[in-house]
């Protein structure tokens, strides 16, 4: 309760109080400087300042009717409230992005440490070390998925879920290889538990990215509406129970959209949510960093090991 009250004072009361004092000082200074040269502006400024503070700085000015005063006060204070809301939103957004940048920096540091650890393990030819590499890779990808979900939840103020899918260019099959470890996403393991690997054409997001030469990512915040108009299909019939918005990026090092196709994509990084409304630029900027790290994991393990990142449908 105390933390909530402290945040409320910091986010709303303090900005309003200091901004009110600042505007009052500016109006008073402007009133003083404009007393002879700008009588019309002086009347507006003096009237506003009097209504805010109760201090009449220029008694000689002609008094205005009360209805005019009231209308002017309502309009001016409405604009002030909108300004305060905008300022509060800016500060909240800055705090969220500081958290996002800090989390991404920490993930990069953890990934570099993971690379060094894998390099040491790969130096050993024993099958035991290879098993350790596979397990370490699985844990690392799950950790990255979890951090992605935490970042998006902090940024969009809604619960999110992240998963990594593998894609086979030879068969065109999609398989779930890793999910985040968020407790509220525990039921997602059961969502496709009975599903076998399916063709990429059975999911609009994967199909668009693979087949459309002008598509470098898929994002939709209104999947239920898209389904009604036959703009979204999903092999998993239970998907409406778990999310209504999604953003999907291909796991590839290619950035030119015309170079993103079957032969260059090895998987997909997917984030979905029931309540979040993803923004294309922000989502892509964040996920591209993690795409590089997940792609790097697959390269470190090689083709055979990369297919073992987590158990299928986990």
N, C-alpha and C positions, 0 to 999 in steps of 0.2 A: 504493500500500500504506500509506503514511504517513497519507494523508488518511482512509482507512478506519479505521486504528487510532485516530486522533485523534477521529473521530466516535464510535467505540465507547467510548472513555474518557469522552467528554463526555456521551453519551446514557445510558450504563448504569453505569459504575463510579462516576463522581462523584456522581450522585444517590443511589446506594446508600450510599456512604461518609458523605455529609453527613446523610442521613436517619437512618442508624444512630447517629451521634453525637447528633443532635437528640433522638431517642427515648430514648437512654440518659440524657441530661441530664434530660428531663421525668420519666422514671421515678424517677430518683434524688431529684429535688425532691419529687415526689409521695410517695415513700417516707418522706422526712424529715418532711413535714408530717402524714402520716397515722399516725405511729408509735404514737400512743395512742388516737386516736379511731376508726380504721378497721382493726382487726387483720386482718379477712378480706382486704380490698383490699391491705393491707400484705403479707400472705403471697404473694398473686399477683404483686404488683409486684416484691417482693424476689426471688422465685424466678426471674421472667423476667430481671431485671437480672443475677442471678448467672450464669444460663446464657449470657447475651450477653457479659458482661464478665469473668466469673470472680471478681468481687469480692463477698464476702458482707457486706452492709451490716448485717445483723441476725442475728448468730450465735445469739441466744437463741431464735429461732423454731424450732418443731418441724420436723425434717427430713422431707421427703416421700419416698415410695418412688421408686426410679429409673424404673420404668415410667411412673409418673405424670409425672415430670419430662420424660421423653422424649416422651410424648404431647403434653404442654403445649408443649414446644419445637417440635415438628413443626407443630402447629396455628398457633401464633403466628408462626412464620417463614414458613409458607405464606401467611398473611394479609399479612405484610409484603412478600413477593415480589409478590403480586397488587397491593398498593398501589403498589409501585415501578413495575410495568408500567403501571398506570393513569396515574401521574404522567408517566412517559416518553412515553406516547401523547399526553397533553395537550400536552406541550411540543413534540412533533413536529407535532401538528396546528396549534398556534399558529404555528410557523415556516412551515408550508405556506401558511396563510392570509395571513401577512404577504407571502409571495411573490405569492400570487394578487392581493391588493389592490394591490401595487406594479405588477404587470403590467397590471392593469385601468386604473390611473391613467395609466400610460405610454401605453396604447392610446388613451385619451380625449384626451390631449395631442396625439398623432399625428393623431387624427381632426380635431381642431380646426385643426391646421396644414393638413391636407388640404383642409378646407372653404375656408380662406382662399386656398389655391393655386388651387382650382377657381374660386372667385369671380373671381380675377384673369384666369384663362384664359377664362372665359365672357364677359368684357367684350369679347373680340376676336371679330368675326363670321366670321373666316376658317375654312375647312374644316380647315386644318392644326391650329388650336387645338382644334377639336372632336375631332379624332383624338387629340390629346394628352390631352384630358379622358378619353376612353374608355380609353386605355392606363393613365392614372394611376388611374382607378377600378378597373380590373382588378387592378393591382398592389396597391392599397390593400385590396381585399377578400381577395386571397390572403394578404396580410400579417395581416389580422385572423383569418383561418382558421388560419394557422400559430400565432398567439399563443394562440388558443383551445385548440388541441391541446397546446401546451406547458403551459398552465395545468392542463388536465385530467390530463395525464401526471404533473405534479408533485403534484397533489392526490390522485390515485388510484393512483399508482405503477404505471401500466400504459400501454403505447403506445395512442394514440388517433388518430383521423382525423376531420377536420372538412370539411364541404362545404356549399356554398350552392346551393339549387335554386330555379329560377324557376317560377312558377305562373301560368297564363293562365286568368282567370275565364271567358273566352269559349269556349275550346276544352277546358278542363280538363286541359291537358297539363303535364307536369313535365319539366324539363330541368336537367341539372347545369351550373352556370355557373362555379363556382370550387371549387378544392380547396386544402388546405394544401400547403406546400412542404416538409414533413418528408421526409427521405430514405427513411425506412422505409415511406413510403406511396407510393413511386413506382409500384408495381404497381397501385395503385388506378385509375390512369389507364386501364389496360387492362381494368378490371373491366366497364365498360359501354361500351367503345369501339365495339362493333358495335351497340349499342342505339340505336334511334330514340327520340324523345320519346314518353313513354307517359302514359296517363291516370292521374290521381291515385287512382282506385279500384283500381288494380293494386298498390297498396302500402298495407298496413294503417295505417301511421303517418299518412300524408297523408290517407287516407280517413277515419280516426277524427277527425282535427282539423277537417277540412272539414265532415263530415256529422253528427258528434255534437255536439249543442248543449251538452253537459256536459263536453266535452274541450277543454282549453286547451293541452295538450302531450301528447306520447307518450313514454313511457319503459318499457323492458323490459330486464331484465338476463338473461333466459333465453329468447332468441329461438328456440333449437332446440327447447326444450320446447314453446313456444307454437306452433311450426310443426307438431309432432306432433299437437297437439290442434286444429289448424286455426284457431288464434287469430292467426296471422301469415302473411301472404302478401307476396311480393316479385316484381316482374316480372323482376328479375335473378336467374337461377338460381344464379349463382356467389356469392351473398352469404355462404353459410356459410363460404367459404374466407377471408373477410376480417374478419368480426365476429360476435360472439355477443350483444352488448348494444348498445343504442342509445338516444339521447334526441333528440327532435325538437321544435323550437319553431317556430311560424309567424312569418314576418316580417310583422308588423303592429304598429300602434301601439295597437290595442285590447287592453284587459286584462280586460274582462268576457267570460267564456267564451261567453256567448250572442251576443256581437257579433263573434265570430270565425267567419267563413264565407267563401264564395266571393268576395264583393264586397269584403271587407276584407283578404284575405290576398294578398300579391304574391309569396310564396316561402316557403322553409323553411330553417332552419339546423339541420344534422344533425351529431351527434357519435356515433361508434361505436367499439367496441373489442372485442378478443378476451377480455381478462382483467379489465377494469375493471368495477366494480359501482357504477353511478351512483346517487346519492342525489337524490331528486326536488327537495327544497328547495334544496340547494346548487347543483345543475345549473341549475335555473331562475333562481336569483338571478344567477348568473354570465352565463348566456346572454342574459338580458333586456337587459343593458347592450350586448352586441354586436348584438342584434337591432335596437336603436334606431339604432346607428351604421350598420349595413348598410342599413336602411330609409332612413336619411338620404342615403346614397350614391345610392340609386335616385331619391329625390326631387330631388337636385341635378342629376342627369343628365336627368331627364324620362323619359317612357314609352319613347321610341324608343331613347335611349341606354342605359337600364337593361337592356334586353334584350341588350346587347353586353358585359356584364361577363364577360369571359373567353370563350373559344371553347366551344361546346357539347361536352359529354362530355370536357372537359379535365381 
